[in-house]
Amino acid sequence: LRIKRREVGTTSHWDATAQEGRVVDSELGRRLLEKLQSGKPSEQLYIVREMGEALGDEVWQPFFSHFHMLPTAVQVRVIEVGKKSRSRVPDDFILQLIGGTRVMPAVTTAAILVAGERQMHEALSLLEVHLGSWEPSVRAAAATCILKIGWGV
């Protein structure tokens, strides 16, 4: 992935901005969002993995309108990067992924683990269903999450 300063017309120093943990240039943020929404899977994964923490909330919100069109690996990484920030990956969205019928097992597993980290009691009824899942990772995640929520482990 190459987004050069001349492409976005900025004179800001990307390295300094990334080290500070935020993307301040709105044009650069717009270009990153464009790459997140329509770039190649490798570009999307790179942006989320390497720059996810630096992207502002305004970049994350429109990103979810295209979430289900993203490759599974990118979806999982988005959930993992945003697990500590409810403003980036809202609880409602996590619950939709856990309760969804057309969600890939890896995405369901990641969402379940986030629910456990966040102590989301409202997910318990959805987790019971996943204890009988055909996918071992989903079953294990559901059991782990129920233990974390129920017993505070």
Secondary structure, 3 states (H helix, E strand, C coil): CCCCHHHHCCCCCHHHHHHHCCCCCHHHHHHHHHHHHHCCHHHHHHHHHHHCCCCCHHHHHHHHHHHHHCCHHHHHHHHHHCCCCCCCCCHHHHHHHHHCCCCCHHHHHHHHHHHHHCCCHHHHHHHHHHCCCCCHHHHHHHHHHHHHHHHCC
